Amino acid sequence: MSKTILITGASSGIGRATAKLFAENGWNVAATMRSPEEEKELKELNNLKLYKLDVTKKEDLQSIISKVEKDFSSIDVLFNNAGYGAVGAFEKSSEEEVLQQFRVNLFGVMDLTREFIPYFRNKGEGMIINTSSVVGRFTIPLYSLYCSSKWALEGFTEALEFELRQFNIKVKMIEPAAIKTDFHGRSLKVFENDSVKGYEKMEKNILSGMKKRNEKAPGPEVVAETVFKAATDGKYKLRYPTGKGASAVLFARKILPTSWFNKILLKQQS
Ligand SMILES: NC(=O)c1ccc[n+]([C@@H]2O[C@H](COP(=O)([O-])OP(=O)(O)OC[C@H]3O[C@@H](n4cnc5c(N)ncnc54)[C@H](OP(=O)(O)O)[C@@H]3O)[C@@H](O)[C@H]2O)c1
């Protein structure tokens, strides 16, 4: 019998590429998104169904398992992928911008995971794959909110792996480097607060540098392949760096003192 994966944020980028790859490989795919009524291409795929799910809406999260079970009878893998970047100098951010970044990138993951743990325990097996980032293990200027949401996600995922292994539930993390998606377009929310001055040069260097790097980055199919590997390798393995230079930069982060690492990183950003 075919296995089933549930994906959040399947309307674009990594989530969309992953939905396509799993469907092509004979999996059932529950492709969840905020506006399924706008989706044209995915709904044409065999064994893929669209569901409405906003990761910040408790009522969506609480009803999703039973909806998917009706169509596919069971779910084997939860892929928490939805996310966006709230960026800019922290001094410019509002409390609401901070909360929203954490609602989507962290609390949404926690809330959906809370629905799935009893479900997987009852089934006797399951897998949770969270989408972190290489910046879940180091930082970039102007990305303090995004980085802290991914650092928190790393801590959450690592601790959860300890707890759920005994129940035959595998917990994994994908750590992409720069990937060419809508992330650096519509998914990047730059703080607009013109009353705070002094960050203009940094904003010009860092934000335009990130955009340029993203243009040259590989597409989301690279990450989809890594998610597929994580879902099928049968291993209790926690971290899967993916994308150009991801393993190398994380290795450098591990062996270099933070001050050296950050000096090299800053040179590359400007
Ligand atoms: N691209 C990169 O360079 C990169 C690198 C490392 C990690 N990542 C991570 O990869 C994940 C996917 O990003 P991407 O690059 O594929 O960007 P993307 O193409 O912009 O996709 C982001 C997805 O998240 C969804 N989303 C945003 N807020 C949501 C909410 N409240 N509820 C449900 N879905 C929501 C978006 O849905 P809508 O269509 O409704 O807006 C969209 O489907 C994110 O977690 C991101 O942090 C990306």
The ligand as an ORCA input file, in Angstrom:
! r2SCAN-3c Opt
* xyz 0 1
  N      14.484     29.432      0.017
  C      15.499     29.406      0.862
  O      16.598     29.947      0.573
  C      15.361     28.669      2.188
  C      16.537     28.338      2.888
  C      16.428     27.698      4.111
  C      15.179     27.366      4.619
  N      14.059     27.689      3.921
  C      12.758     27.323      4.505
  O      12.039     26.540      3.586
  C      10.634     26.658      3.861
  C       9.889     26.888      2.565
  O      10.318     28.106      1.993
  P      10.484     28.301      0.414
  O      11.878     28.662      0.136
  O       9.869     27.190     -0.318
  O       9.650     29.685      0.211
  P       8.253     29.966     -0.527
  O       8.317     29.471     -1.926
  O       8.001     31.405     -0.310
  O       7.203     29.074      0.283
  C       6.780     29.400      1.566
  C       5.526     28.632      1.833
  O       5.103     28.836      3.198
  C       3.713     29.110      3.158
  N       3.232     29.836      4.337
  C       3.605     31.027      4.805
  N       2.878     31.342      5.899
  C       1.995     30.317      6.099
  C       0.979     30.037      7.039
  N       0.663     30.899      8.005
  N       0.304     28.862      6.931
  C       0.574     27.975      5.950
  N       1.521     28.209      5.010
  C       2.210     29.358      5.091
  C       3.501     29.885      1.877
  O       2.120     29.858      1.567
  P       1.338     31.024      0.792
  O       1.462     30.666     -0.670
  O      -0.058     30.920      1.279
  O       1.984     32.325      1.137
  C       4.366     29.075      0.939
  O       3.687     27.933      0.486
  C      10.490     27.778      4.889
  O      10.306     27.206      6.173
  C      11.848     28.490      4.822
  O      12.170     29.107      6.055
  C      14.117     28.334      2.713
*
